[in-house]
Amino acid sequence: MKKNGWGTMVIALILALCCICAACAEVIPPQEPGQQIGYQAVVLCETLTLREKASASSKAIRTLHYGDLPIVIGADLPSGAKTQNGFVYCTLGETEDSPSGWLNEEYLFINPSWYVTKKQKAVYAWNDAKAPKVALLEKNERLPILKEEDLWYLISLRGAVGWILK
């Protein structure tokens, strides 16, 4: 009788811990190859210029901002994205009349996983719970995951980076 009581308590504790962890955040995986025209990317710098040609001196079409979500054309194809001189060809929508042009690839993260908070969550300077906290995320914030390491995610945080405990 005592063994059943302890077993039930252990199972209840495990389920409770799982529920607590599940309530912290949701991780949305990268897109699978499919029918899309390319993969969503996220702008990681304060501003990024969409240009007519694959050159920093080319005419500007539009200015994008941190967190904007262009679509990298052909990124889901076996041959990869259409690239030239460190630029990738992108569109800002899925219709024919959507602005399209070239973005500097260094400032994009293509097809990221996303971290979506379910409640407030601390962000640390490095992957250690004793590290200084650099931010406190609010509920329903959606941030791209740049890297996964052990029990931690490295996320893009409004132009900087920080670590979140899974």
N, C-alpha and C positions, 0 to 999 in steps of 0.2 A: 504494500500500500504506500509506504514512504517513497519507494522508487518511482512510482507513477506520479506522485506529488511533485518531486524534484524535476522529473522529466517535463511535466506540464509547465512548471515555472520557467525552466530553461527555454522551452519553445516560445512561451509568452514573451520572455525577455528578448529573444532574437527577433521575433515579429515586431515588437515595440521599437527596437533599434532600427530595423529596416524601415519602418514607417517614418521615424524621425529623419533618417537620412534621405529618404525619398521626398520628404517635404521641403528639403533645402533648395533643390534645384532640379531642372530638367536639362538633359544634354540632348541636343538635336544633332544627329549625325550628318556628315556631308551628303550631298545629293548623289544618287546613283546614276550611272549613265542611262539615258532614256531618250525621250522625244524632244527635250529642250534644245534650244539653238546654241547653248553654251552653258557654262557654269556661272553661278552668281559669285561675285567677288565682293570684298568689303574694302573701302578706302581706309588706310591706317594712318594717314597724316592729316594735318589741319585742313589743307586745301590741295587739290590735284586738278590739273587742267586737262580736259579732253581736247585733243588737237586734230587738225585735218590730216596731218602726215606724221610719220614716226620720227619726230624730231622736236627737241625742246624749243627750237626757233620757229616752228610751224605755227600757222594761225590758230588761235584759240577758238574753240567752239562753245565750251561751257566750263564753268568751274564747279568741281565736286568738293564735298566737305567730308570730314571724318564721319565714318559710319554709312555713307552713301553706298548703294548696292548696284554697281554696273554689272552687265552680263558680258563675260569674256567669250567672244565668238569662237566656236570650234573647240573649246577646251575639253569637251566630252568626247571628242573624236580620237581614234588611235594615234593620229598624226600630231595631236596636241593643238594648243591655241595658235592663232595666227600671230606670229611675233616678228618684230623687225627692230634692230638697233636698241634692244632693251625695252621696247614698247609692245603692248598687246592691243589687238583690235577689239573694241568693246562697243556695246550699244547700251542705251539708257532705258530701254523698254523692249517690249516684245512685238511691237507693230512696225510696219515698214517705214512709217514716217518718224520713228523715234530717232533722236540724235545718235549718231555713231561716229567713232573716231578712235584715236590712239591714246592710251594712257601709259605712263611710266610704270612698268611692272614692279619696280622696287617698292612701290608704295601701296601695293594691292596684296591681299591674301585671297587666293582663289579657292573656292569651294570649301569654306571652313566648316568645322563643327561649331555649334553655338551653345553657350551656357546661359540658361534662363533661370533667374532667381525666383524662388517661391516665397522667400522671406528675406529680411536683411541678412547680408553676408559680408564678412570681413575680407579684405584683400591685403596681402602681406608683401613686403619688399622682396622677400625671397621665400623659397619653399621650406619654411620652418614656422611652426605656430608661435615660436618665441620671437620671431622677427618683428620689426616695427610694422604696424598697420598703416597702409598708405591710402586706404579708402574704405568706405562702408557702402556697399551696394544696396539699393532699395529693392523692394519687391517688384517683380516683372521686368527687371533689366535684362537685356539680351546682348551678350558680348561674344565676339569670336574667340574660340580657343586656338591658341597658336601652337601649343605643345602640351603633351601629357607626360608626366613623370611621376611614377609610383602613385602616391595618394594625392597628387596635386595637378592642377591645370594652370598653365600660364595663359593669361587672357590679355587681350588688347583693351586698354582702359583709357578711353578718350585721348588717344595720342601717346600714351605711355604704356607700360606693362605692369602686371602684378600677378601674384600667385594666389590661388583659391584652393582651399582644402576640399577634396571631393566630398 
